[in-house]
Amino acid sequence: MKLSDLLVYKEIWIQCHDNPDPDTIGAGFALYSFYKEKGVPVRLFYSGANRISKSNLLIMTELLGIPLEYIPPEEALSFRTEGLLLTVDCQYGAGNVTNISAKNIATIDHHPMESGIVSNIRIRPELGSCSTLVWEMLREEKYPVDDNKFIGTALYYGLYTDTNQFSELFGAEDLDMRDALTVDARIMQKLRKTNLSLRELEVAGIAMKNYYYDPVDRYALIKTLPCDSNVLGLIADFLMQVGEIDICVVYNEVDDGFKLSVRSCIREVNANELAVYLTREIGTGGGHYEKAGGFISRKLYSERYSDMDTERYFKICLSEYCQSFELIMGADYSFPKGKIVKKYIRNDRPVMMVRPESFLTPGSKVTFRWGKTSFDIEVAHDEYWAIEKEGYIQRLSRKVFAENFEPVDEEIPTGYGGERGLPTVRNWQDGRVYSIVGYAVLCRPKDELRARGYRLTKNVKLFPEWSDSRYITGYTGDYLLESEKGNTIFIEPGDFFEDYYRPEK
Ligand SMILES: [Mn+2]
């Protein structure tokens, strides 16, 4: 569905979810502005028991000139449009949005799909905010969204609050929007300073008093009373300063599910990975090594876990996660005695090599971005990035590179990088974006590249010899190998292993 598809309706009513937050308001306002300019009669409203009262929302609507109407629930009953009802940041029929009668319905949302009753629909659960989705749809229409300061500030603030002040921001498109929008700095400053209300201060206090702590896995778990999801991140950051707490999950109930913030201050737990783990199959999650967040859909949760208490769910998942990995230190690892280790030879297939130091200084923090995903690394001294045709990226030391590979004078094959293509690399410090192909050389293994190892029967976290602060996860079915030359321990993906290696006869 495109925004211009909806121009056929004689009027468009844009509905934000009940208890609206900056994301639903920001996204709704951008849509309102678009349709208004196109000459369609349009209105922007929300319903539910509560009228907005928090100062950040009042400032947002007032200073940005957002014509948001409030329809009390008793009036909503007799409300009906013969045109189109467009729900934004929520889905028609879901628990967090008052039912409005309409001849036609459309939905633009970034929550997991609830029900399929709407035919006009665009849902992208992997996005950090609904504002990002609306931004993309406006760009598809060639609407000059990046030049409009009011719309820009509204969308920016929507993403800001939905990603815990950008600390849990990780999606490539979300980052793109943040960088592209024109924002009114003065208004943003005001909004930043009105993030919390006195009630939320109290909620945070009560929550911290009622923490659960697990002394074995050293995690803290907190469920807060209903509050702005911003508060979750603040509490979680606070907990990270407690000596006994290595990781924490802070969550609360919202109308349609649960929001959570995840933090880790130890190298053995990547908060991003843990957030994905806690929300798998029932929501979305992600972020960075130290900070991440997520959302669990109530509907998907109850389908899978029926009425299991959420506190119990998190405790089970956290222990499962903490205990399901074996730690491997690449620098001084030897295969366990009794393990059957096989020898393999690398197939003679080209691999793309990038030497990051040709354009970045060691220690730089960079983000790899593909269409829909991203991850961050810190550039190590003397490292190389080996990128397989299928897009799998392996980091290796200069020593291993030099002993095992040599550049060849061949064109980079088309379709390199597989389905998601090749990433761009963005330097955090100056915001410069590099296309990886520009720095890549095609290489082939020298003579015969040999390695020995075994197929994993358990998940592992490998600290490679060039990094003792960041691990690489190997899952059951992947291969843990040691190169014959250079003696480096590395992981190869199980999915492609037979394309990359053959057993030595
Ligand atoms: Mn949202």
Residues whose N, C-alpha, C, O or C-beta is under 5 A from the ligand:
A	BS01	MN	D23 D89 S129 C130 D162
